Amino acid sequence: MYLSLAGQRAPWRNRRAASVPFRLSPVIIWLGIVSLLTDVSSEAVAAVLPVYLTGALGLSILAYGFLDGLQQGISAVVRIAAGWTSDTLDRPKWVAAAGYGLSMAARAGLLFSASVGAVASVITMDRIGKGIRTAPRDALITTAAQPEHLARSFGVHRMLDTVGATAGPLLAFGILLVIPQGYSTVFVVSLGAAILGVAVMVLLVPNLRTRQAAGRSEPAVTKSEPGGPAPARPTRSQALRELNTPTVRRLLLAAGALSLLSVGDGFLYLLLLTSGGFNPVWFPLLFVGTNAAYLLMAIPLGRAADRWGRKKVFLLGHVGLLAAYACAGFGGLGATVMCLFALGAFYAATDGVLAALMGGIVPARVRATGIAAAQTVVAVGRMLASSLFGVLWYALGPETALWTAAAALAVVLPGAAWLIRSASVRKPVPAAAAEATQ
């Protein structure tokens, strides 16, 4: 059964979110610690990569736009396949662990990469690892969380994730402050954090079975086998049918259109660096500012999404992105601080909220596939956005390119709001009713 989030047609949702006590699953804590360690690893590298590529390796802004687009979008190649594999095998932990392991191997490869081609190969490996792990991990979160507090649970996970994302750039800044040009030291520390993250994932995170959760909460596709519930394994055609609904199509189209106008953070930071006249040694602190804002707002905005509507908060986050563009266009110290705050609000209102929104409108048996589909659309959009913005930067100049992107986002945002106005959430089925259908 589906109930709309629009207007007053889903009052049960707000009442349940307000009345059911929030209980945080230990699974979400462990996954948050894994993400914390992994983000220490990835964000330490990301915080120095734009300066490393354009400074130490002498990369042009066009080439940087290509690599940034690669970093944003190459994970799209494997996201849906990884989500479907997780749903089919019903072992999301091990699919996610494979992705974390591949990213760990990429950190090791970065130590031996001294050319643009080698760096591009390592970035590709790392992003493919991210594409493999993200949807199964988010499916684990959705399975472990209370349905009434799903976005809030994602907010807790993203908060822990962002602690690592804040610590990583601070670590990189400290290393570069003590060891100028100490990029290799940053890469070694990054590898150590990645190894710890994989160890926690393998040793401490349980492998929750998504289809077993589906059997407890909703009717299975086919009857269970004698002797106990055994929810049906979704075939590829069944998964496609489950996802090919007007609600899912509208959400994917809206998310894709908005992601096409999401300029990569590195471009905004390079613009702030040049317009503000900052020394490049301070560059990692721009990442820290954004992540600190994300850290502060992840749980409050997740809670707001559960109470007031996930689609509303998701759209509001893109208003924050528009504000970040405006602040970056003006430049200066005050505008820089406001830009970082707005950018952090954008991520806090969209990242986990989009996963929670998709996880709530698709059946549990294809949950990882549905989340992966949304993340794939966003990844492809951001890849194209970074590549196109690099061309605009080269052709029009940084300020004109940014204001062009801001104007386009302002035009597209009302259309995206219209597209997802009918987004609906799957109402939880009582356990007794679920058992009666089997």
N, C-alpha and C positions, 0 to 999 in steps of 0.2 A: 504493500500500500504506500502511496506517495502523498505527501501533503505539501502544499506550496509554502514558500517562505514569504511570498509577496503579501502585502497588506495585512489583513487580520485573519487570513485563512490558516495560519499555523500558530494559534495562541498557546497550544500545548507545549511548544518547544521552549518558549521563554519561561513558562511556569516550571517545567521540569528542570531546566538549567538552574533556576533560582532555588528550587526546593530540594534537589538531590545533593547531599553533601559531597564535596569534592575529595576524592581519594586518589592519590598518585601511585601508580603501579611501580614496583621496583624495576620492572623491565625498562620503563621509560628513563629511570635514573641511570641504569647501566648504559643504555643506548646514548644518553646524553653525555656520559663520561667518554664513551668511544668517540662521539662527535667532537667533544672538547679537545681531546688529544689529537685527533685528525686535523681539526682546524688550526691548532697551534702549528702543526706541520705545514698545512697548505697555505695559511695566511701569512706565515713568516716569509715564505717564498713569494707569494703574490704581492706582498708589500714592497719588495725590492725589484720585482721583475720588470715593471715599466721603465724604471731608471736604469736597470741593468741592461735591458735590451736597447734602449735609445741612447744610453750613455756609454757603457762599457763596450757593447758590441756595435754601436753606431747605426742602429736600425732606423730607417725613415719612418715617418708617421703613417704612410700607406702600408708599409710592411708590418708595423705595429698593429694597425687596424685589422690586418689579416690574421695575425697571431692572436689578438684579443678575441676576434670572432671565432677562431678555432677553439680557444679556451672556453668560450661561452657555449658553443653549439656542438662540438664533436661528440659529446656524450649522448646526443640525440640518436646516434647510430644504434645504440644498444639498449636504450631505456625501455622501450616497449617489449623487446625480446627478453630482457632481464625480468621485467614484471610478469610476463606470461610464464616464463620458466619458474619463477617463484610460486605462482598460483598453481601451475601444473604439478610440480614436485611437492608442493606444500611444505617446503623447507626454506622459508625466507631468510632465516639466519645465515645459512651457508651460502646462499646466493649473494647476500650482502657482504659476508666475510670475504668472498672471492674478489669483490670490487675493492674492498679496503686493502686487500693484499696486493692487487695490481697497482694501486696508487702508491703503496709503500715501495714497490719495486721501481716506480718512476722516480721517487725521491733519491734512490740510490743512483739511478741513471743520470740524474742532474749533476752529480759530482763529476762526471766525466764528459759533460757537454760544453764544448767551447765554441761552437758555431751556431748560426741561426737555424740550420737544418736539424742539428742534434737537439737543440732546445725545443723546436717544433715537434720532433718525435716524442720527446719526453712529455711535453704538454698533452699530446694526443693520448699517450698511455695513461696519464693521470686522469684526464677527463673521461676516458672510457671507463676507468675504474669507478669514477663518481657516478657515471650513468648506470653502471651495473648495481651499485649498492643503494642508491637513493630510494627507489620505489619499494624494494623489499623491506628496507628499514622503516619507511613510513607506514607500510602495511603492518609491521610488527607494532608500531605505536598505536595505530588505529584499532588493532585487535586487543591490545592491552588496556586501552583507555576506556573510560565511561563514555557512552554515546552522548550523554547530556553535556559533557565537558570536553569534547574532542578537541576543539580549537585551543582550549586552555591547556590541555595536555601537550599539544604540539608547541604551545608557547613555552612551557617548561623545558621541553627538549631543546627548542631553538635558543632559549636563554642559556642553557649549558653550552650548546654549540657556540654561541656568541661569546661566552667567556673565553673559549679557546681562540675564537677569531679576533678577540681583543688582545689576548696575551701574545699571539703570534707576531703581529706587527711591533708590539712593544719590545719583544725579544729581538727582533731584527734591528730595531732602532738602537737598542743597547749595544748590540754587537758592532754595528757600523759606527757608533759613537766611539767605541774603544778601538776598533780595528777598521779604519777607513778602507774602503774597497774590499771588505772582508766578506764577500758574497759566498765564498766556498764554506766559510764557517757557518753562515746562516743555513746552507744546504745540509751540512752535517747534523746540526741541531734538529732541523726539520725531519731528517731521516729517523733520528732517535725517537721523536714524538710519534711518528707514524708506526714504528715497531710496537710501542706501548699500546697504541690504539687497537692494533690488530690482536694483540695478546688479550686485551680485555674482551674484545668481541668474541673471540674463540672460546675463552675459558669461562666467562661469567654471564654472557647473555643467553637465556634459554631460547629454544627454537619453538615458538608458539605456532600452532597449526591453524592457519587461516580458515581452512575448510571445516575443521572441527568447530571453530567459533561460528561459522555459517550455519552448521547443523543445529546449534543451540539457539540461534537468533532468528532464523528465517527458513522457509521451506527449501529443501534441496531440489536440484534439478531432476534427479531420479530417486527412486526409493532406495533406502539404505539396505545393506545386506543383513541377513539374519544374524542375530547375536549382538547387535549394537549399532549405533549410528555411524554411518560412513558416508559423509557428504560426497556428492558426485565430483569427480575431477573434470574441470571444464575443458572441453575441446576448443580448438582454435575458432571454429565456426560459432560455438556457443558463446565464447568470450566476445566475439565481434557482435553477435546479436544483443548481448547484454549491454554493450557499450554504444550501440548504434541507436540511440534514442534522441529525441529533439532536445531534451534538457542537456545531455552530454555534448551534443554538437554545438549548441549555443554557447556553452561554457568554454569549449575548446576554441571556438571562433573568436570569442571576446578576449580570452587570454592571449591568443596568438596575435591579434591585432594590436593589443597594448604592448606586447613584448617587442614588436617590430620598432617601437619608439622608445625602447629602454636603452639609452646610451650606456656603454660600459663604464664602470666606476673609474677605471684607469684614465679615460679621457677627461672626465670631470676633474680628477686630481691633477692631471698634467696642466689643465687650464687654470686651476686654482694656484698651482705652483708658479706658473709664469706670470699670471696677473697680479699675484700677491708678492712676487719677488722673494719667495722663500728659498733658503738654501736646500739643495736636494737631500741633505742628511735628515731633514725633518719630514721627508715624504712619507715614511711609514706611519707617522702620527695621524695622517689624514685617514688611513684605514682604522686606526684606533678610535678616532672620533665617531666615525660612522658606526662601528661595532658597539661602542659604548652606548650610543643612542638606541641601537637595536636591543641591546641587553636590558636597558631600562624599560622598554615598551613591549617586549615580546609577550610577557604574561598578561599585562593589562589589555592589550589589543586582542589577544586570544580570548580572554574572558568576555570582552565586549562583543567579539564575533559570535560567541555562543549565545549571548543574551539578546543582541540586537539584530543579528543576521550576518552570516559570513560574507555574503556577496556585497553587502553595504560596506563592510570594513575593507574588503578586497579593493573595491573601487576607490574608497577614501585613500587607500595607500598610494594609488596612482596620482591623486591630487598632491600628495606629499612629494612624489617624484617631480611633478610639474614645478612645485615650489623650489626643489633642489636645483632644477635647471635655471630658474630665474635668479637664484642666489649666486650660482656659479657664473652666470652671465654678467652680473654686476661686479664681482670680485671684491677684494679687500678682506681684512681680518674678520670684521663682523659678519659679512656675507659668507665667508668660509665656514664659520661656526654654525650659522643657520643652515647652510647647505648640507653639512655633515649630519646635523640633527634631522633634517627633512629626509635625507637619504636613508638614515637608520629607521625612521618611521615607515618609509616605503617598504623596506624589507620585512619589518615586524608585522606589517598589515597584509602582506601578500604571500610570503614564502610558506609558512606553515598553514596559513588560512586557506590557500588554494588546495593544498593537500587534504585538509580537513573537509573542504567543500566537496571535492571530488569523492573522497572516501565516504561521505555521507549520502551520495546520490547513486552510487553503484552497489550491487550486491557484494557481500563479503567474499564470495568465491572468486570474483574477478577484481578484487580491490587493488592489488598491486599493479595489475594491468591498467586499470583506470587511472590511478595516480601517475603511473609512468606515461600514459598518453598525455595528460595535462603537462607534465614536466618536459616531455619531448617537444610539444608545441612551443612552450616558453623558451626552451633551449635553442631551437631552430630560429625562432624570432630574434632572440638576442644575438645569435651568431650573425644573422643578416644585418641587424641593427649596427653592430660594431664595424662590420666590413663597409657598410654604406656610409656610416658616419666618418670613417677614415677618409673616404673619397671626398665627402663634403668638407671636411676640415682642410684637406689639401686644396680643393677648388675654391672655396669661399672664405676660408679663414676660420679659426676656432670659434670666435664669438658669433659670427653670422650662422655658422653651422648649428651651433647650440640653440640659438633663437628659432631657427627653422624647425628643429626637432621639437622644441617646446610648443610652437604653434600647431604643429601636426598632432601632438598628443592632446592638446586642448580641443581639437576638432574631433578626434576619434573617441575620446572618453565618454561623451553622451551616447554615442552609438553602442559602445560596449555595455553601458548601463542598460540600454534598451534590450540588448541581446540576452542578458542573463536575468532579466526581470522575472522570468518564470522558473528560475532554478528551484529545485525541490529536493527535499531530504527524505531518505527512506526511513519510515517510522519503525522503531524497534518492535519486534514481535515477541510477546511474552513466551517464556520457555515452554509452558504447557501447550500453547497453541502450536509452537514449532514442533513439539513432539507428536502432536496429534496428526500432523501432516505427513509424518514419516511412515 
